[in-house]
């Protein structure tokens, strides 16, 4: 009976942590929209090819998302997933989350500099995303190991192929929107 009580409590703690992350994202989004209007920083102009907004729009939404992720990672020690393994899972979640945020920092910074200055080209952002994916592969060993498409799964059995496919997926597919 005490395990179910802890599990219900842990679900409550996890939900509270996620709600705090949402609140951090919402508050920082509103502040960034206000500051970008007042200071005229990080705005996307409404003129040009591929522009859909009628009015000037803030491009700083990634800052709010990064703040929300940092809040959730910082509060991760208070989240208890399973009572029997809570210390291990908390430390594991915090370890993976910390390294994920750290490895995402280069591509996030390149995007932020682009949003503020409009002077970072897509090639540099693509290189930063590739470096971030390689760093994540090296630090945590995260990679594409299975796709359920048998020719690609056969290819993934070749040493080094998971790294190459991971770099293609993370850098190439996520930046394909910039090409359109």
N, C-alpha and C positions, 0 to 999 in steps of 0.2 A: 504494500500500500504506500510505503514511503517513496518508492521509485515513481509511481504515477503522480504523486504530489510534486516531486522534484521535476518530473517531465513537464507537467502543466506549468510549473513555475518557470522552467527553462524556456518553454514556448512563449510565456508572457515576457520574459527578459529579452528574448530574441526579437519579438514583435516590437517591444519598446525601443530597442536599439535601432531597428529598421525605421521606426517612426521618427526617431531623433535624426537619423540620416536624411530622411525625407524633409523634415523641418529645416535642417541645415541647408539642404539644396534649395528649398523654396525661399528661405530668407536671403541666402546669398544670391539667388537669381534675381530677386526683386531689388536688392541693393546694387547689383551689377548693372541691371537695366537702368536704374535711376542714375548711377554714377556715369555710365556711358553716355547718357543723354546730357547730363550736366557738364561733364568734362569733354565731351565729344571724343572719347577714346574707345577703340574697339568696335566702331560702328561699320556696318556694311552699307555702302551706298546703294540706292535703288536704281541707278543707271548702269547700263552695260549688258553684255550678253549673259545669259543664264541668271538674270536677276528677276526674282519673282515678287519681292516685297514692294509694296507701294510706298511705304515710308522707310526712313532710315531704321535699321535693325541692329541690335547688339549682337556681336559675334562671340561673346564671352561666356556662353553657356557651359563650355567645358570646364571653366574654373569652378562653377557651382557644383558640377558633377564630381570633380576632383575633391572639393571640400567635403561633400557628402560621403564619398568613399573613405576619406581620411577619418571622418568622425566615426563611421561604423568600425573601421579597423582599430581606432583608439579605444572604442567601447567594447571591443571583442572579448576582453577578459571577463566582462560581466555576463556574457552569454554562456550558458551551460547547456550543451546539446544533449548529452546523455549522462545520467548521474554516475554511472560506473566508470566512465572514461573522460569525465569533464576536463580534468587538468591536461590530459594528452591532447584532446580535440581542440581545446582553447589555444594551447600553445601552437599546435599545428595550423589552425586557422589563422592565427595572428602571424605566424612565420610566413605562410604562403601569401597572405594578404599584403604584408609589408614588402616582400620581394616583388610581388606583382605591381604594387604602386611605384616602387623604386625603378623597376625595369620599364614601366610605362612613362616615367618622367621625361626621357629624351624626346619621345614623339609628342608628348603633351606640351613640353616647352617649345618645340618647333612650331606646333600649332598655335600656341599662345603668342609667340613672337609674330607669326603670320597674321593673326587676328589684330594685333596692335599696330604693326607697321606696314602690312601688305607687301612685304619685301622678301618673304621666304618662298621660294619656288616649290613646285610639287616634287622635283627631284630630291631636294634636301629632305623634305618630309618623308618621302618614300625610303630614303637611306636611313633616316632615324627610326622609322617603323621596322625596317629590316634589322637594324642593330638591336632594337628593343626585343624583337622576337628571338634573335640569336642569344641575347643575354638571358631571357627567360628560359630558353632551352638549356643553356649552360648552367644556370643557377638552380633551377627547380626540375629540370628534365622534362618539362612540358613539351609535348609534340603531338602531331597528328599521327596516330598509330593505327587507325582503322577508319575506313570510309563506307564500308558495305558496298563498294563498287569493286568487284573482284580484280579487274586489271590494276587498279590503283593499289589495292591491298597487296597484290603480288609485288608491285613496285616498292611498297613500304617495307618489304622484307629485306631489301638490299641495304647493307650498312651505309649510313649517311643519308639515305632517302627520306627518313622521317624529318630530319632537319631541313632539307630542301623543300619538302612539301609544306612544312610549318611556315617557313619564311615566305613561300608563295602565297599561302592562305592569309597569313597575318598582314603582310605588306601589300601584296598584289590585290587581293580581293577587297580589302577594306579601302584601298585607295582607288579602286576602279570607278567609284562615284565621281572622283575629280576629273577623270578622263572624259566622262559623258558630257 
